[in-house]
Amino acid sequence: MRRIAQGVATALLLALFAASPALAEPRGDAPAPAAAPAKPLPFQLVRTLQSLQNQAAAGNRAAHEAQGRLLREFEEPLTHQDPAVWTDPRNTRAAVQYVLSGGQPAVLQELLKAGEPAGLPPGLAQGALAYVTGDLDKARTLLMPIDPASLHESLAGQLALVQATLIMRNDQKQALKLLDQARLLAPGSLVEEGALRRSVFIAAEINELDRLEKATAQYVRRFDHSVYADHFRQAFATSLARFDVGRDPAKFPQLVATLHAFSREQQRAVLLILARDALVNGRFEQARKASEEVAKLPGSDQATVARASLYTAAARIAVDKADGALETLKRIDPNRLQPVEQEIHRTALRVASQIVDAPNAGTTATLKATTEPPDLDPRMKQFLSSAERSLNQAQAMLAPPAKEKARP
């Protein structure tokens, strides 16, 4: 794969050099004098980079790997340009694009030493630099007043995406509007892909199920093969787990309807993630509902059936007085489970056995109403708390790895 990626990058760079006017074949019969290859201009370099990023949004993994390499290799030529190059607004825009696309901030730092870059609105370059270096307050001050629609099309969508990211924690409604604007300003690009992903997660956070369903369907329709699609599905399922369907069952059918945008295989994967996340966070009713939806989908293999059975049984341990759940857990072949699920299986078996073997004496133990199912046998209340603590032991194993800083 590395050789393929390097080949893609090399081929694109060769095409770039070949297109340079300085390398055009001379006219006339006289032999052309030897000349050093012309240095590609910043806007040409960044055009190549963005082409790779857009291919990655379309599912080209070789392009995705190559663009990471180019982000590093373009730093040197971009920071060592003739000062006259930066009088061209195409090149100053490219410097901002490069940095906002994940490039090195040194490019803008060098450019800003000469003052406000040509052809850019005041504060755009400084705001972009503040954004990528983590000074978000300064970035908001400088970037939020700029209307993305006033910029050149090459930069407009990217700015709208950055603005949405800057305010999405404090003003989700406005962030959604900016994400819609980013999509309209940069259709078919990695900017649109990133805007749709963020729209889905904001809609999940603020419980806008109609918006969640619409944005999910759009993402799957337009970017289902993106190199970021697998991460999208994982994060999407985790976002769904925030909905407390155990206390509001009316929400669950709409969440299931949202999944219709996915293939059956993808629906199973998302529902199992949802069931697992809900289980280890003590949302037993949500876990049960999600795992039962998996069982309804036709075409599941034996491993999927075993995993769905695990979450259904583990979620019903206390409500069923563990008898039925324990028998189901005993019938599950742990070899059909994933390693983290084998740990959940062992823990659930231990908890279910404790409940079944418990004395029938009453208990004064009480639980918070938010975690206590309404039909729970009073004798089992003390074990519900034990079950939740035991099942949560698996949560550390399920924690996702630290995420890299999100990029458009």
FIVEXLUM-500546 format. One record per residue (C-alpha): residue in three letters; y, x negated, z; residue number from 1. Coordinates in pm, whole numbers, plus 50000, padded with zeros to 5 digits. Each point is the difference from the previous one (the first is absolute). Layout:
# residues N
{ALA, {Y, X, Z}, NUM}
...
END
This chain:
# residues 408
{MET, {50000, 50000, 50000}, 1}
{ARG, {50238, 49715, 50080}, 2}
{ARG, {49947, 49852, 49654}, 3}
{ILE, {50066, 50339, 49842}, 4}
{ALA, {50320, 50043, 50198}, 5}
{GLN, {50117, 49652, 49911}, 6}
{GLY, {49921, 50072, 49637}, 7}
{VAL, {50208, 50316, 50006}, 8}
{ALA, {50293, 49820, 50159}, 9}
{THR, {49977, 49705, 49762}, 10}
{ALA, {49977, 50224, 49695}, 11}
{LEU, {50305, 50198, 50106}, 12}
{LEU, {50201, 49686, 50067}, 13}
{LEU, {49901, 49853, 49663}, 14}
{ALA, {50109, 50321, 49832}, 15}
{LEU, {50328, 49980, 50188}, 16}
{PHE, {50066, 49644, 49888}, 17}
{ALA, {49899, 50081, 49644}, 18}
{ALA, {50253, 50283, 49989}, 19}
{SER, {50285, 49772, 50106}, 20}
{PRO, {50261, 49958, 49724}, 21}
{ALA, {50009, 49628, 50065}, 22}
{LEU, {49636, 49976, 49896}, 23}
{ALA, {50039, 50201, 49681}, 24}
{GLU, {49888, 49821, 49683}, 25}
{PRO, {50300, 49840, 49826}, 26}
{ARG, {50113, 50108, 49655}, 27}
{GLY, {50017, 49771, 49698}, 28}
{ASP, {49778, 49715, 49883}, 29}
{ALA, {50129, 49736, 50237}, 30}
{PRO, {49760, 49915, 50281}, 31}
{ALA, {50104, 50142, 50331}, 32}
{PRO, {50120, 49747, 50253}, 33}
{ALA, {49790, 49969, 50312}, 34}
{ALA, {50143, 50213, 50279}, 35}
{ALA, {49903, 50064, 50354}, 36}
{PRO, {49870, 50353, 50064}, 37}
{ALA, {50278, 50234, 50107}, 38}
{LYS, {49989, 50114, 50359}, 39}
{PRO, {49926, 50373, 50021}, 40}
{LEU, {50284, 50209, 50137}, 41}
{PRO, {49969, 50184, 50332}, 42}
{PHE, {49989, 50344, 49842}, 43}
{GLN, {49714, 49886, 49774}, 44}
{LEU, {49801, 49866, 50294}, 45}
{VAL, {50050, 50315, 50204}, 46}
{ARG, {49915, 50223, 49702}, 47}
{THR, {49665, 49821, 49984}, 48}
{LEU, {49948, 50044, 50374}, 49}
{GLN, {50078, 50371, 49991}, 50}
{SER, {49771, 50050, 49704}, 51}
{LEU, {49716, 49860, 50210}, 52}
{GLN, {50094, 50218, 50297}, 53}
{ASN, {49999, 50312, 49784}, 54}
{GLN, {49659, 49904, 49864}, 55}
{ALA, {49879, 49968, 50359}, 56}
{ALA, {50123, 50354, 50064}, 57}
{ALA, {49788, 50108, 49703}, 58}
{GLY, {49692, 49829, 50149}, 59}
{ASN, {50000, 49649, 49851}, 60}
{ARG, {49874, 49781, 50283}, 61}
{ALA, {50036, 49680, 49800}, 62}
{ALA, {50368, 50079, 49952}, 63}
{HIS, {50032, 50067, 50373}, 64}
{GLU, {49862, 49658, 50084}, 65}
{ALA, {50212, 49831, 49734}, 66}
{GLN, {50325, 50155, 50121}, 67}
{GLY, {49948, 49851, 50345}, 68}
{ARG, {49973, 49658, 49841}, 69}
{LEU, {50309, 50054, 49787}, 70}
{LEU, {50206, 50110, 50300}, 71}
{ARG, {49944, 49652, 50142}, 72}
{GLU, {50037, 49807, 49675}, 73}
{PHE, {50321, 50174, 49892}, 74}
{GLU, {50192, 49886, 50308}, 75}
{GLU, {50070, 49652, 49864}, 76}
{PRO, {50128, 50099, 49654}, 77}
{LEU, {50208, 50282, 50146}, 78}
{THR, {50171, 49779, 50257}, 79}
{HIS, {50072, 49719, 49753}, 80}
{GLN, {50192, 50172, 49723}, 81}
{ASP, {50318, 49889, 49831}, 82}
{PRO, {50291, 50174, 50179}, 83}
{ALA, {50105, 50151, 49668}, 84}
{VAL, {49679, 50201, 49993}, 85}
{TRP, {50121, 50209, 50293}, 86}
{THR, {50300, 50134, 49809}, 87}
{ASP, {49757, 50230, 49819}, 88}
{PRO, {49940, 50324, 50198}, 89}
{ARG, {49645, 50015, 49865}, 90}
{ASN, {49922, 49685, 50195}, 91}
{THR, {50174, 50101, 50324}, 92}
{ARG, {49815, 50333, 49992}, 93}
{ALA, {49678, 49808, 49944}, 94}
{ALA, {50063, 49787, 50310}, 95}
{VAL, {50027, 50315, 50214}, 96}
{GLN, {49694, 50152, 49832}, 97}
{TYR, {49799, 49685, 50063}, 98}
{VAL, {50079, 49989, 50371}, 99}
{LEU, {49942, 50373, 50052}, 100}
{SER, {49667, 49966, 49819}, 101}
{GLY, {49874, 49753, 50259}, 102}
{GLY, {50155, 49678, 49875}, 103}
{GLN, {50151, 49726, 50210}, 104}
{PRO, {50341, 50078, 50156}, 105}
{ALA, {50124, 49648, 49921}, 106}
{VAL, {50081, 50122, 49648}, 107}
{LEU, {50264, 50240, 50130}, 108}
{GLN, {50115, 49760, 50269}, 109}
{GLU, {50086, 49742, 49734}, 110}
{LEU, {50162, 50256, 49773}, 111}
{LEU, {50222, 50137, 50277}, 112}
{LYS, {50138, 49654, 50077}, 113}
{ALA, {50219, 50042, 49691}, 114}
{GLY, {50137, 50335, 50119}, 115}
{GLU, {49931, 50358, 49892}, 116}
{PRO, {49760, 49989, 49703}, 117}
{ALA, {50135, 50116, 49665}, 118}
{GLY, {49931, 50354, 49890}, 119}
{LEU, {49869, 50128, 50334}, 120}
{PRO, {50160, 50255, 50234}, 121}
{PRO, {50157, 49837, 50307}, 122}
{GLY, {49746, 49953, 50275}, 123}
{LEU, {49687, 50056, 49788}, 124}
{ALA, {49882, 49639, 49996}, 125}
{GLN, {50088, 49941, 50366}, 126}
{GLY, {49835, 50328, 50099}, 127}
{ALA, {49684, 49914, 49809}, 128}
{LEU, {49988, 49662, 50170}, 129}
{ALA, {50049, 50161, 50341}, 130}
{TYR, {49718, 50246, 49924}, 131}
{VAL, {49740, 49738, 49908}, 132}
{THR, {50096, 49773, 50291}, 133}
{GLY, {49963, 50281, 50255}, 134}
{ASP, {50366, 50071, 50082}, 135}
{LEU, {49956, 50374, 49945}, 136}
{ASP, {50321, 50111, 50170}, 137}
{LYS, {50204, 49784, 49764}, 138}
{ALA, {49789, 50114, 49707}, 139}
{ARG, {50069, 50366, 50083}, 140}
{THR, {50373, 49932, 50032}, 141}
{LEU, {50018, 49828, 49661}, 142}
{LEU, {49744, 50189, 49793}, 143}
{MET, {50017, 50363, 50107}, 144}
{PRO, {50351, 50065, 49855}, 145}
{ILE, {49885, 49891, 49652}, 146}
{ASP, {49893, 50279, 49765}, 147}
{PRO, {49675, 49889, 49832}, 148}
{ALA, {50084, 50205, 49691}, 149}
{SER, {50309, 49782, 49947}, 150}
{LEU, {49787, 49689, 49947}, 151}
{HIS, {49830, 49871, 49689}, 152}
{GLU, {49663, 50167, 49940}, 153}
{SER, {49817, 49676, 50076}, 154}
{LEU, {50122, 50009, 50361}, 155}
{ALA, {50082, 50364, 50074}, 156}
{GLY, {49656, 50120, 50106}, 157}
{GLN, {49937, 49691, 50206}, 158}
{LEU, {50318, 50053, 50202}, 159}
{ALA, {49916, 50367, 50064}, 160}
{LEU, {49657, 49894, 50129}, 161}
{VAL, {50156, 49742, 50233}, 162}
{GLN, {50255, 50253, 50127}, 163}
{ALA, {49722, 50248, 50078}, 164}
{THR, {49810, 49732, 50189}, 165}
{LEU, {50310, 49915, 50204}, 166}
{ILE, {50046, 50356, 50128}, 167}
{MET, {49648, 50146, 49998}, 168}
{ARG, {49961, 49962, 50377}, 169}
{ASN, {50323, 50183, 50085}, 170}
{ASP, {50065, 50241, 49710}, 171}
{GLN, {49676, 50098, 49832}, 172}
{LYS, {50155, 50285, 49800}, 173}
{GLN, {50255, 49771, 49835}, 174}
{ALA, {49736, 49733, 49952}, 175}
{LEU, {49789, 50248, 49803}, 176}
{LYS, {50299, 50076, 49775}, 177}
{LEU, {50051, 49629, 49935}, 178}
{LEU, {49631, 49956, 49923}, 179}
{ASP, {50021, 50282, 49747}, 180}
{GLN, {50301, 49826, 49847}, 181}
{ALA, {49813, 49667, 49986}, 182}
{ARG, {49716, 50166, 49811}, 183}
{LEU, {50236, 50157, 49747}, 184}
{LEU, {50190, 49675, 49947}, 185}
{ALA, {49690, 49784, 49950}, 186}
{PRO, {49718, 50214, 49855}, 187}
{GLY, {49661, 49839, 49945}, 188}
{SER, {50091, 49689, 50200}, 189}
{LEU, {49886, 49847, 50326}, 190}
{VAL, {50321, 50145, 50146}, 191}
{GLU, {49880, 50352, 49920}, 192}
{GLU, {49656, 49922, 50140}, 193}
{GLY, {50150, 49871, 50323}, 194}
{ALA, {50238, 50296, 50024}, 195}
{LEU, {49714, 50248, 49968}, 196}
{ARG, {49798, 49819, 50267}, 197}
{ARG, {50289, 50012, 50243}, 198}
{SER, {50068, 50366, 49919}, 199}
{VAL, {49646, 50091, 50099}, 200}
{PHE, {50022, 49823, 50335}, 201}
{ILE, {50342, 50143, 50088}, 202}
{ALA, {49879, 50351, 49914}, 203}
{ALA, {49701, 49945, 50228}, 204}
{GLU, {50223, 49874, 50279}, 205}
{ILE, {50230, 50302, 49994}, 206}
{ASN, {49720, 50252, 49939}, 207}
{GLU, {50126, 50116, 49661}, 208}
{LEU, {49662, 50103, 49864}, 209}
{ASP, {50131, 50141, 49671}, 210}
{ARG, {50178, 49674, 49926}, 211}
{LEU, {49694, 49803, 50112}, 212}
{GLU, {49773, 50194, 49765}, 213}
{LYS, {50238, 49964, 49705}, 214}
{ALA, {50067, 49627, 50045}, 215}
{THR, {49631, 49925, 50051}, 216}
{ALA, {49907, 50180, 49679}, 217}
{GLN, {50272, 49810, 49812}, 218}
{TYR, {49884, 49665, 50135}, 219}
{VAL, {49636, 50061, 49912}, 220}
{ARG, {50093, 50127, 49654}, 221}
{ARG, {50230, 49709, 49915}, 222}
{PHE, {49878, 49702, 50202}, 223}
{ASP, {49639, 50060, 50099}, 224}
{HIS, {49904, 49661, 49852}, 225}
{SER, {50281, 49804, 50164}, 226}
{VAL, {49898, 49686, 50184}, 227}
{TYR, {50153, 50166, 50306}, 228}
{ALA, {49804, 50327, 49964}, 229}
{ASP, {49724, 49903, 50246}, 230}
{HIS, {50258, 49915, 50264}, 231}
{PHE, {50176, 50326, 49920}, 232}
{ARG, {49686, 50203, 50068}, 233}
{GLN, {49934, 49818, 50329}, 234}
{ALA, {50357, 50046, 50120}, 235}
{PHE, {50004, 50359, 49872}, 236}
{ALA, {49698, 50090, 50214}, 237}
{THR, {50155, 49836, 50304}, 238}
{SER, {50318, 50202, 49942}, 239}
{LEU, {49797, 50320, 49986}, 240}
{ALA, {49855, 49918, 50339}, 241}
{ARG, {50345, 50053, 50150}, 242}
{PHE, {49967, 50373, 49939}, 243}
{ASP, {49852, 50163, 50310}, 244}
{VAL, {49779, 50251, 49822}, 245}
{GLY, {49805, 50052, 50322}, 246}
{ARG, {50300, 50188, 50142}, 247}
{ASP, {50114, 50151, 49671}, 248}
{PRO, {49693, 50088, 49790}, 249}
{ALA, {50220, 50173, 49742}, 250}
{LYS, {50117, 49659, 49875}, 251}
{PHE, {49659, 49866, 49917}, 252}
{PRO, {49928, 50203, 49682}, 253}
{GLN, {50323, 49875, 49846}, 254}
{LEU, {49911, 49643, 50087}, 255}
{VAL, {49664, 50051, 49832}, 256}
{ALA, {50179, 50153, 49700}, 257}
{THR, {50211, 49684, 49975}, 258}
{LEU, {49681, 49799, 49955}, 259}
{HIS, {49909, 50196, 49688}, 260}
{ALA, {50218, 49754, 49811}, 261}
{PHE, {49731, 49739, 50067}, 262}
{SER, {49654, 49974, 49848}, 263}
{ARG, {49706, 50115, 50214}, 264}
{GLU, {49917, 49639, 50080}, 265}
{GLN, {50357, 49937, 50106}, 266}
{GLN, {50011, 50323, 50202}, 267}
{ARG, {49692, 49888, 50191}, 268}
{ALA, {50152, 49660, 50068}, 269}
{VAL, {50330, 50146, 50125}, 270}
{LEU, {49833, 50267, 50215}, 271}
{LEU, {49773, 49743, 50163}, 272}
{ILE, {50298, 49779, 50079}, 273}
{LEU, {50177, 50304, 50141}, 274}
{ALA, {49697, 50091, 50212}, 275}
{ARG, {49966, 49648, 50134}, 276}
{ASP, {50368, 49959, 50082}, 277}
{ALA, {50013, 50341, 50170}, 278}
{LEU, {49684, 49929, 50201}, 279}
{VAL, {50109, 49667, 50143}, 280}
{ASN, {50337, 50150, 50092}, 281}
{GLY, {49844, 50288, 50192}, 282}
{ARG, {50074, 50273, 49742}, 283}
{PHE, {49646, 50137, 50011}, 284}
{GLU, {50063, 50333, 49827}, 285}
{GLN, {50178, 49826, 49714}, 286}
{ALA, {49712, 49754, 49966}, 287}
{ARG, {49748, 50283, 49993}, 288}
{LYS, {50188, 50195, 49733}, 289}
{ALA, {50041, 49696, 49777}, 290}
{SER, {49634, 49896, 50022}, 291}
{GLU, {49885, 50355, 49931}, 292}
{GLU, {50214, 50004, 49684}, 293}
{VAL, {49813, 49688, 49885}, 294}
{ALA, {49671, 50185, 50040}, 295}
{LYS, {50129, 50279, 49771}, 296}
{LEU, {50065, 49764, 49709}, 297}
{PRO, {49706, 49989, 49757}, 298}
{GLY, {49846, 49674, 49885}, 299}
{SER, {50017, 49804, 50326}, 300}
{ASP, {49750, 49718, 50039}, 301}
{GLN, {49790, 49948, 50313}, 302}
{ALA, {50242, 49748, 50148}, 303}
{THR, {50290, 50245, 49968}, 304}
{VAL, {49791, 50279, 50157}, 305}
{ALA, {49914, 49769, 50291}, 306}
{ARG, {50365, 49905, 50052}, 307}
{ALA, {50117, 50363, 49992}, 308}
{SER, {49725, 50097, 50244}, 309}
{LEU, {50108, 49722, 50236}, 310}
{TYR, {50359, 50121, 50020}, 311}
{THR, {49902, 50366, 50029}, 312}
{ALA, {49757, 49929, 50285}, 313}
{ALA, {50228, 49754, 50180}, 314}
{ALA, {50287, 50249, 49987}, 315}
{ARG, {49784, 50279, 50144}, 316}
{ILE, {49847, 49806, 50289}, 317}
{ALA, {50187, 50176, 50280}, 318}
{VAL, {50033, 50345, 49841}, 319}
{ASP, {49628, 50022, 49921}, 320}
{LYS, {49906, 49874, 50348}, 321}
{ALA, {49865, 49705, 49797}, 322}
{ASP, {49653, 50145, 49946}, 323}
{GLY, {50038, 50079, 49630}, 324}
{ALA, {50228, 49705, 49941}, 325}
{LEU, {49755, 49760, 50165}, 326}
{GLU, {49713, 50120, 49781}, 327}
{THR, {50214, 49959, 49688}, 328}
{LEU, {50104, 49651, 50106}, 329}
{LYS, {49639, 49902, 50058}, 330}
{ARG, {49904, 50108, 49647}, 331}
{ILE, {50269, 49783, 49838}, 332}
{ASP, {49871, 49674, 49852}, 333}
{PRO, {50255, 49738, 50115}, 334}
{ASN, {49911, 49784, 49700}, 335}
{ARG, {50178, 50253, 49781}, 336}
{LEU, {50323, 49956, 50196}, 337}
{GLN, {50274, 49744, 49960}, 338}
{PRO, {50016, 49731, 50272}, 339}
{VAL, {50293, 50162, 50185}, 340}
{GLU, {49823, 50334, 49981}, 341}
{GLN, {49687, 49852, 50151}, 342}
{GLU, {50211, 49917, 50305}, 343}
{ILE, {50129, 50357, 50012}, 344}
{HIS, {49641, 50124, 49967}, 345}
{ARG, {49881, 49790, 50295}, 346}
{THR, {50297, 50109, 50210}, 347}
{ALA, {49953, 50367, 49913}, 348}
{LEU, {49628, 49982, 50083}, 349}
{ARG, {50081, 49848, 50338}, 350}
{VAL, {50263, 50264, 50082}, 351}
{ALA, {49779, 50288, 49882}, 352}
{SER, {49712, 49873, 50211}, 353}
{GLN, {50227, 49981, 50306}, 354}
{ILE, {50101, 50363, 49952}, 355}
{VAL, {49645, 50128, 49947}, 356}
{ASP, {49867, 49810, 50301}, 357}
{ALA, {50291, 50103, 50224}, 358}
{PRO, {49938, 50209, 50314}, 359}
{ASN, {50095, 50368, 49977}, 360}
{ALA, {50233, 49981, 50298}, 361}
{GLY, {50354, 50117, 49951}, 362}
{THR, {50292, 49765, 49980}, 363}
{THR, {50358, 50000, 50102}, 364}
{ALA, {50094, 49759, 49722}, 365}
{THR, {50268, 50136, 49773}, 366}
{LEU, {50138, 49898, 49664}, 367}
{LYS, {50329, 50059, 49828}, 368}
{ALA, {50003, 50327, 49809}, 369}
{THR, {50080, 49818, 49678}, 370}
{THR, {49656, 49830, 49994}, 371}
{GLU, {49782, 50274, 50143}, 372}
{PRO, {49819, 50234, 49754}, 373}
{PRO, {50031, 50365, 50108}, 374}
{ASP, {49622, 50061, 50004}, 375}
{LEU, {49906, 49692, 50202}, 376}
{ASP, {49746, 50056, 50279}, 377}
{PRO, {50179, 49921, 50331}, 378}
{ARG, {49713, 49773, 50101}, 379}
{MET, {50070, 49782, 49699}, 380}
{LYS, {50369, 49942, 50060}, 381}
{GLN, {49952, 49667, 50177}, 382}
{PHE, {49793, 49875, 49709}, 383}
{LEU, {50254, 50092, 49736}, 384}
{SER, {50235, 49741, 50146}, 385}
{SER, {49713, 49749, 50002}, 386}
{ALA, {49916, 50085, 49639}, 387}
{GLU, {50356, 49949, 49883}, 388}
{ARG, {50026, 49665, 50177}, 389}
{SER, {49665, 49883, 49866}, 390}
{LEU, {50064, 50109, 49643}, 391}
{ASN, {50338, 49832, 50009}, 392}
{GLN, {49827, 49667, 50059}, 393}
{ALA, {49937, 49998, 49628}, 394}
{GLN, {50368, 50038, 49919}, 395}
{ALA, {50074, 49629, 50025}, 396}
{MET, {49733, 49933, 49741}, 397}
{LEU, {50155, 50257, 49768}, 398}
{ALA, {50357, 49873, 50022}, 399}
{PRO, {50123, 49901, 49651}, 400}
{PRO, {50112, 49639, 49942}, 401}
{ALA, {50368, 49920, 50032}, 402}
{LYS, {50183, 50125, 49693}, 403}
{GLU, {50213, 49780, 49786}, 404}
{LYS, {50357, 50105, 49955}, 405}
{ALA, {50006, 50289, 49756}, 406}
{ARG, {50132, 49915, 49658}, 407}
{PRO, {50091, 50226, 49714}, 408}
END
